[in-house]
Amino acid sequence: MLLSERKNIIIGDQCLFSHTIWFRNADPHLIYDNITNKRINPTQSIYIGDHVWVGQEVAFLKKSFVASGSIIGTKSVVTKLCYSNTINAGNPIKQVKENISWRGECVHNWDLEETNKYNYIPNNDFKYTYNQNEFLSPKAIEEKLDSLNTAQEKLEFVYNAIYCNKNKNRFAYFKDMPYDIPLPKYENKFKSLKFEEIDETKPQPTPPAPKPTPQPTSQELEIKALKEQLAQKEQELINMQDKFDKQNTNISILENKYQKALNTKNHLSYKLGNALIKAHKNWYKGGYVKFIFEVMRIKKEHRNRGQI
């Protein structure tokens, strides 16, 4: 939201705004007519009525007036007056449908039963009508605000004429209806409000000092030290157990490796190969002859063990 030159943004009740919406009531740099040397792009206020639905990424520019009960489509750029109970969209904004109304229920998680429930709504809650005696003309509001000098005066006017005005059709407007009309009469209810003045120069009461924390006794300190020692010993036992478990695991691995080695040495192929190596080393002493008898002995031994 970017407000310039002390102009206004007035928004009614029960409006529904999506995300990434911005308001800018100035150009913001100056543009002049070269013949008259007069500025031709004055900053102007923005007005949004009651029960207006605004889609995401909508831009409201100066002199926008969105009347009650209307819808502004996604990514639209609002630059002018949009009538009540209409759908408007585009850049620049254009009216795309009239004589509509909308409700705020969200359909995302509905089942078929809930959908059918809202297919027909027999009421006129959000149908607006123009009433000249109730209409708050943005032109009249601007003229009144411009005539007031102080923020206090403007606050009182907005509270009395707009905030306290509960007429349904206060911002309802349709094509060809009277627009440049005076404001309806209103009561000065602001003066009945009660305000409490805060004297910032008055010293604030000193908060009570926090109660001192009681010091532990020697017995309590001794018990605390024993608990800490006990916790330390428990942790040491846990560490020792972990080391013992790891050692047992390593022993089991070694036993498995040793058993595999024993099984390999007792295997027939291993013994025959070992006998052949010895026969080759002692070939000159009749090693190969002895090898034949050694083979017969090894096979007989394995046959007796039932391994062949």
C-alpha positions as CSV (number, residue, x, y, z in Angstrom):
1,M,0.0,0.0,0.0
2,L,1.4,3.4,-1.1
3,L,-0.5,6.5,-0.1
4,S,0.5,9.9,-1.5
5,E,-0.3,13.6,-0.9
6,R,-2.5,12.9,2.2
7,K,-5.3,11.2,0.1
8,N,-7.3,8.3,1.4
9,I,-8.2,4.6,1.1
10,I,-11.6,3.8,2.5
11,I,-12.6,0.1,2.7
12,G,-16.0,-1.2,3.8
13,D,-17.0,-4.2,5.9
14,Q,-17.0,-8.0,5.1
15,C,-14.6,-7.7,2.2
16,L,-12.6,-10.7,1.0
17,F,-9.1,-10.1,-0.2
18,S,-6.7,-12.7,-1.8
19,H,-2.9,-12.2,-1.7
20,T,-0.5,-9.8,-3.4
21,I,-2.9,-6.9,-3.7
22,W,-1.6,-3.4,-3.9
23,F,-3.0,0.1,-3.7
24,R,-1.4,3.2,-5.3
25,N,-3.3,6.5,-5.4
26,A,-0.6,8.5,-7.3
27,D,1.3,8.1,-10.6
28,P,3.6,9.1,-8.6
29,H,5.6,11.7,-10.7
30,L,4.3,14.9,-12.1
31,I,2.7,15.4,-15.5
32,Y,1.9,18.9,-17.0
33,D,0.0,20.3,-19.9
34,N,2.5,22.1,-22.1
35,I,0.0,24.8,-23.2
36,T,-1.3,25.7,-19.7
37,N,1.7,24.5,-17.7
38,K,-0.8,23.0,-15.2
39,R,-0.5,19.7,-13.6
40,I,-2.9,17.1,-15.1
41,N,-2.3,14.0,-12.9
42,P,-3.5,14.9,-9.4
43,T,-3.4,12.2,-6.7
44,Q,-6.8,10.8,-5.8
45,S,-8.3,8.5,-3.2
46,I,-9.5,4.9,-3.5
47,Y,-12.9,3.6,-2.2
48,I,-14.0,0.0,-1.8
49,G,-17.5,-0.7,-0.6
50,D,-18.9,-3.5,1.5
51,H,-18.8,-7.3,0.7
52,V,-16.3,-6.9,-2.2
53,W,-14.4,-10.0,-3.3
54,V,-10.9,-9.2,-4.7
55,G,-8.9,-11.9,-6.5
56,Q,-5.1,-12.3,-6.2
57,E,-2.6,-9.8,-7.6
58,V,-5.1,-7.0,-8.2
59,A,-3.9,-3.4,-8.4
60,F,-6.1,-0.5,-7.3
61,L,-5.1,2.8,-8.8
62,K,-6.2,6.4,-8.1
63,K,-9.9,7.3,-8.4
64,S,-11.0,3.6,-8.1
65,F,-14.4,3.1,-6.6
66,V,-15.6,-0.5,-6.2
67,A,-19.3,-0.5,-5.1
68,S,-20.7,-3.1,-2.7
69,G,-21.3,-6.7,-3.6
70,S,-19.0,-6.8,-6.6
71,I,-16.2,-9.1,-7.7
72,I,-12.7,-8.1,-9.0
73,G,-11.0,-10.9,-11.0
74,T,-7.4,-12.0,-10.6
75,K,-4.6,-9.8,-12.0
76,S,-7.0,-7.0,-12.7
77,V,-6.0,-3.3,-12.7
78,V,-8.8,-1.2,-11.2
79,T,-8.9,2.3,-12.6
80,K,-12.5,3.4,-12.4
81,L,-16.0,2.9,-10.9
82,C,-17.2,-0.8,-10.7
83,Y,-21.0,-1.1,-10.0
84,S,-22.6,-3.2,-7.3
85,N,-23.4,-6.9,-7.9
86,T,-21.1,-7.1,-11.0
87,I,-18.0,-9.1,-12.0
88,N,-15.1,-7.0,-13.3
89,A,-11.8,-8.1,-14.7
90,G,-8.9,-7.2,-17.0
91,N,-6.2,-4.5,-17.5
92,P,-7.7,-2.0,-17.6
93,I,-10.8,-3.3,-15.7
94,K,-14.0,-4.0,-17.6
95,Q,-17.4,-5.3,-16.5
96,V,-17.9,-8.9,-17.6
97,K,-21.2,-9.8,-15.9
98,E,-23.9,-8.0,-13.9
99,N,-26.8,-8.9,-11.6
100,I,-24.7,-11.4,-9.5
101,S,-24.1,-11.9,-5.8
102,W,-21.5,-14.0,-4.0
103,R,-21.0,-15.7,-0.6
104,G,-17.8,-16.3,1.4
105,E,-18.0,-20.1,2.0
106,C,-14.9,-22.0,0.6
107,V,-15.6,-25.1,-1.6
108,H,-12.2,-26.8,-1.5
109,N,-13.1,-29.6,0.8
110,W,-16.8,-30.1,-0.1
111,D,-18.4,-33.4,-0.9
112,L,-21.4,-33.8,-3.2
113,E,-23.8,-33.4,-0.3
114,E,-22.3,-30.1,0.7
115,T,-22.2,-28.9,-3.0
116,N,-25.9,-29.7,-3.5
117,K,-26.7,-27.9,-0.2
118,Y,-25.6,-24.6,-1.7
119,N,-26.9,-25.0,-5.3
120,Y,-29.8,-22.8,-4.3
121,I,-29.9,-20.0,-1.6
122,P,-33.3,-18.5,-0.9
123,N,-32.2,-15.2,0.5
124,N,-31.2,-11.7,-0.5
125,D,-28.4,-11.1,2.0
126,F,-25.9,-9.9,-0.6
127,K,-28.2,-8.3,-3.2
128,Y,-27.7,-4.6,-3.0
129,T,-30.0,-1.7,-4.1
130,Y,-29.3,2.0,-4.6
131,N,-30.9,4.3,-2.0
132,Q,-30.2,8.0,-2.5
133,N,-31.0,8.7,1.1
134,E,-28.4,6.2,2.3
135,F,-25.7,6.4,-0.3
136,L,-22.2,7.6,0.9
137,S,-20.9,9.3,-2.2
138,P,-17.0,9.1,-2.4
139,K,-17.1,12.6,-3.9
140,A,-18.9,14.0,-0.8
141,I,-16.6,12.1,1.6
142,E,-13.5,13.5,-0.2
143,E,-14.9,17.1,-0.1
144,K,-15.6,16.8,3.7
145,L,-12.2,15.3,4.5
146,D,-10.5,18.0,2.5
147,S,-12.3,20.7,4.4
148,L,-11.1,19.4,7.8
149,N,-7.7,20.7,9.1
150,T,-6.6,18.3,11.8
151,A,-6.3,14.5,12.2
152,Q,-8.6,14.7,15.2
153,E,-11.4,16.3,13.1
154,K,-10.9,13.7,10.3
155,L,-11.0,10.9,12.8
156,E,-14.3,12.1,14.3
157,F,-15.9,12.5,10.8
158,V,-14.8,8.9,9.7
159,Y,-16.1,7.5,13.0
160,N,-19.5,9.3,12.9
161,A,-20.3,9.2,9.2
162,I,-18.8,5.9,8.1
163,Y,-17.9,3.6,11.0
164,C,-21.2,4.1,12.8
165,N,-23.2,4.0,9.6
166,K,-24.7,0.4,9.5
167,N,-26.9,0.9,6.4
168,K,-26.5,-2.1,4.1
169,N,-26.7,0.0,1.0
170,R,-24.3,2.8,2.1
171,F,-21.8,2.0,-0.7
172,A,-24.2,0.4,-3.2
173,Y,-24.1,2.1,-6.6
174,F,-25.4,1.3,-10.1
175,K,-25.2,2.8,-13.5
176,D,-27.0,6.1,-14.2
177,M,-27.8,6.6,-10.5
178,P,-27.2,10.0,-8.9
179,Y,-23.6,10.2,-7.7
180,D,-22.8,13.8,-6.8
181,I,-25.1,14.1,-3.8
182,P,-24.5,15.4,-0.3
183,L,-23.8,13.0,2.6
184,P,-26.7,11.8,4.7
185,K,-27.1,13.3,8.2
186,Y,-25.3,11.6,11.0
187,E,-25.0,12.0,14.7
188,N,-21.8,12.9,16.6
189,K,-21.3,9.7,18.5
190,F,-17.5,10.3,18.9
191,K,-18.0,12.7,21.7
192,S,-19.6,9.9,23.8
193,L,-16.5,7.7,23.6
194,K,-14.5,7.5,26.8
195,F,-10.7,7.7,26.5
196,E,-8.1,7.1,29.2
197,E,-5.2,9.4,29.1
198,I,-1.8,8.0,29.9
199,D,0.7,10.3,31.6
200,E,4.0,9.1,30.3
201,T,5.9,11.5,32.6
202,K,4.4,9.9,35.7
203,P,6.8,7.5,37.2
204,Q,5.7,3.9,37.0
205,P,5.6,1.8,40.1
206,T,8.7,-0.2,40.8
207,P,8.1,-3.9,40.5
208,P,8.8,-5.9,43.6
209,A,12.3,-7.2,43.9
210,P,12.6,-10.9,43.2
211,K,12.8,-13.2,46.2
212,P,16.3,-14.4,46.9
213,T,16.9,-18.0,45.9
214,P,17.4,-20.1,49.0
215,Q,20.9,-21.6,49.4
216,P,21.2,-25.4,49.6
217,T,22.3,-26.9,52.9
218,S,25.5,-28.9,53.3
219,Q,23.5,-32.1,53.4
220,E,21.7,-31.2,50.1
221,L,25.1,-30.5,48.5
222,E,26.5,-33.8,49.7
223,I,23.5,-35.7,48.3
224,K,23.8,-33.8,45.0
225,A,27.6,-34.8,44.8
226,L,26.7,-38.5,45.5
227,K,24.1,-38.5,42.7
228,E,26.6,-37.0,40.3
229,Q,29.2,-39.7,41.2
230,L,26.6,-42.4,40.9
231,A,25.6,-41.1,37.4
232,Q,29.3,-41.1,36.4
233,K,29.8,-44.7,37.5
234,E,26.7,-45.8,35.7
235,Q,28.0,-44.2,32.5
236,E,31.4,-46.0,33.0
237,L,29.6,-49.3,33.4
238,I,27.7,-48.7,30.2
239,N,30.9,-47.9,28.4
240,M,32.6,-51.0,29.7
241,Q,29.6,-53.1,28.6
242,D,29.9,-51.7,25.1
243,K,33.6,-52.6,25.0
244,F,32.8,-56.1,26.2
245,D,30.1,-56.6,23.6
246,K,32.5,-55.4,20.9
247,Q,35.3,-57.8,22.1
248,N,32.8,-60.7,22.1
249,T,31.9,-59.9,18.6
250,N,35.5,-59.8,17.5
251,I,36.2,-63.2,19.3
252,S,33.2,-64.7,17.5
253,I,34.6,-63.5,14.1
254,L,38.0,-65.0,14.9
255,E,36.5,-68.3,15.9
256,N,34.5,-68.4,12.7
257,K,37.7,-67.7,10.7
258,Y,39.6,-70.4,12.6
259,Q,36.9,-72.9,12.1
260,K,36.9,-72.2,8.4
261,A,40.6,-72.6,8.3
262,L,40.4,-76.0,10.1
263,N,37.7,-77.1,7.7
264,T,39.9,-76.1,4.7
265,K,43.0,-78.1,6.0
266,N,40.8,-81.2,6.6
267,H,39.4,-81.0,3.1
268,L,40.4,-83.8,0.7
269,S,41.5,-81.4,-2.0
270,Y,43.7,-79.5,0.4
271,K,45.5,-82.7,1.7
272,L,46.0,-84.1,-1.9
273,G,47.4,-80.7,-3.0
274,N,49.7,-80.6,0.0
275,A,50.9,-84.2,-0.7
276,L,51.6,-83.3,-4.3
277,I,53.7,-80.3,-3.3
278,K,55.8,-82.4,-0.9
279,A,56.3,-85.1,-3.7
280,H,57.4,-82.4,-6.1
281,K,60.0,-81.1,-3.6
282,N,61.4,-84.6,-3.0
283,W,61.1,-86.0,-6.6
284,Y,64.8,-87.0,-6.5
285,K,64.1,-89.2,-3.5
286,G,61.2,-91.0,-5.1
287,G,58.7,-88.4,-4.0
288,Y,56.2,-89.2,-6.8
289,V,56.2,-92.9,-5.9
290,K,55.5,-92.1,-2.3
291,F,52.8,-89.7,-3.5
292,I,50.8,-92.6,-5.0
293,F,50.8,-94.4,-1.6
294,E,50.1,-91.1,0.2
295,V,47.0,-90.5,-2.0
296,M,45.7,-94.0,-1.3
297,R,46.2,-93.3,2.5
298,I,44.4,-90.0,2.4
299,K,41.4,-91.3,0.5
300,K,41.2,-94.3,2.9
301,E,41.2,-91.9,5.9
302,H,38.5,-89.7,4.4
303,R,36.5,-92.8,3.4
304,N,36.6,-94.0,7.0
305,R,35.3,-90.6,8.2
306,G,32.5,-90.8,5.7
307,Q,33.7,-87.7,3.8
308,I,34.0,-89.5,0.4
